[in-house]
């Protein structure tokens, strides 16, 4: 083994790979075991991290064991315990044990699923897992599915397929001829659409400022009647972006009504369901996505509610040829399969990427259909527990109807106190939550999406919020 790694050893002895990997496993295990007792986020300044990890790059090699030890020690003060059960900021899931172990193997195997010939195993797991996901999320079994970095690139890929399809029907080849001289494409969004939609539209060259914004109600749901009227004013190709799970309130656009309007006007319907699409996996919450199957494309995350490691997202498309045409690459040196085997690069914006499906396969296999439903339901129950306890506390007001896993809380009808409460909780280490602005008012934003969160974790967070709010009263 030493001979294989002779370049590492020119400056002296070098740690054998088995010793190195065992030490990495020990460090990882120590971190996992510390999650219950460590501060969710401890205050640390960038200078401290820079002093531990920075300085000029050395000229000579360093033993890999030393490198790993230095990395683990240097980053530890700046780690945020997002997978410990007490992180409620943003919508970030934890990591399921099976998915974590599979992700370690994924790094070891170092497979590229871009082409079947590069990894028949990765291609097979992608194909199997794609079928499981489509079934679990209630999407057409004939849809295509790509594994992306997250919902941002899933939205991008879905809207790229949409752009291709609506322009092709208008007689324009956007992949060959670009957008100069093309028929204008109307992109219609709700007033509370997620920022990744505008960013994807910008990436695709259609112009964020040109989006047609449809009014939303008090919970952030797109006005279905307003959309129908807006579509009636559109001449030419059109794409509608609906939302399954508002990032602040968790509310769902009326998907069935929106889909019917899109059908009547010949518009492509894309659904941004970064976390909310997982409601389809729960019999108790499936009603929230009624009509979602009628859309043309969908985007969601795996590193949110499925609790697989970053990076993991999925784009699905009811029109595989439009999806493939928008994404695929061709070159003489790319060895393509001719028997229908999966080339992953046909469905994502990347040519080379991590074999993300291994961890997804492991997560789904370990949970099963009932386990995924239970994960969603448990997080929703925890959100309700937050809302009920905090709404009964002096000076605290819950601003949203808790439909899923999101809770918005305001402190004393006061922006300053609300922001100060968030800062106190964040710095205290007992829990971590975000702050946001909803309807021009500051609010605490509580997101519950970690399989590891318990009722005790919720109660600890509630106590921290109540104490922080009380401290701001003075």
C-alpha positions, 0 to 999 in steps of 0.5 A: 500500500505504501508503494501506491502512495509514494508521492505522499511519502517523499518527505518522510513516513506517511500514514497508511490508508486504513489508519487514516480512514479509521481515524476519520471514522472516530472523528465523525463518530465523536461529532455525532455523539456530541450533537445532543450536548453541544451548542447548536451554534457557538459564537466564533469569529472568522479570525479564529477560524482563519488562524486555525486553518489559514496561513500560506500554503506550504511548499511540501507535503503533509501527512494525511493524518495530520491534515485530517486532525488539523481540519477536524480541530480547526473547523469544530468551533464553527460547525452548526449542529444542523442535524442534532434535533434542535436546529429550526432555522431555514428548512434543513433536515438532519441526516438519517443514519443509513443515508450518512453511512451510504454517503461515506461509501459514495465518497469512497466509491467515487462514481460519476453517474453522468454516463452509464459506462462510467458507473453501471451501478450508479446508473442502476441505483438512479433508475430504481430510486427515480421510480421510488420517488415518483411513486412516493410523491404521487407523480406520473410513473412515466415522468423523467427524474434528474438528481440535482444539487438541490431545489435551485438547480431542480427549478432551473432544470424544470424551467429549462424543459418548460422553456424548450417545450413552449418555444418549440410549440411556437416554432422556435429552437431555443437550444440552437438559436438562443433567445434573440428574436424568439417569441417572448415567454411569459413567466407567471408567479405568485407574489410569494414565490421562492427566490430560487424561481426568479434566480432560475428565470434569470439564469435562463435568460428570460429576465426576472423583471419580466415575470408576471406577478399574481397576487397572493392571500394572507398565507402566501397562496397564489390567487387562482382567479387572479392567475386565470385573469392574468393568463387571459391577458397573455399572448404567446408561450407561457409558463406558470410557477406554482408553489407547494409549501411557502417558505415562511408559512408552509401554505400551498397554492391551490394546485388543482385550480391552477393546473386547470387554468394552465390546461385551458390556456396551454401554459406549462405548469411547474411546481416548486415543492422544495419541502412541501412536495413531501406532503404527498408521502403522508396520507394525513397531509396528502390533501395539501398537494391535490392536483399536483400530478396535473403539472408538467414539471416538479422540483424538490429537495432530498436534503430537506425532508428526506434527511439525506446529506447535502447536496441532493435535489430532484427535478421531475418532468412529465415530458421526458423528451423536452427534459432531455433536449433541454439538458443533454449533451452530445460529443463523439468522445462521450460513450453512449449506451444504446439499449436504453440504459440511463445516462444521468447527464441527460437529466441535470445541468451537470456532466460530472457529479457525485453519485447522489442516488446512493444516499437517497436509495439508502434513506428510502430503503431504511424508512420505507413508505410508512417511515417517510410518512411518519417523518413528515407527520412527526415534524408537522406535529412538532410544529403544531406543538410550537404554535400552541405553546408559543401562542399561549405565551405572553407577548408572543403571537403566531402569525400563520395558519400552521399547515405543515412544518413552518411557524411564524412568531412575533414578539410584542408586535415589535420588530426590534424585540422580535429580532432581538429575541432571534439573536438571543436564541441564536447566540444561546446555543440551546436551539437555533431559529431564523428571523424573517419579514412577513407582511412587512413585519419581523417574525421568528421563523421556526422550521421543523424538518429533522428526523432527530427532533423530539418533543423534548427538543421542542420544549427546550426550544420553546423555553429558550424562545420564551426566556429570550422574549422575556429578556427583551421586555426590559 
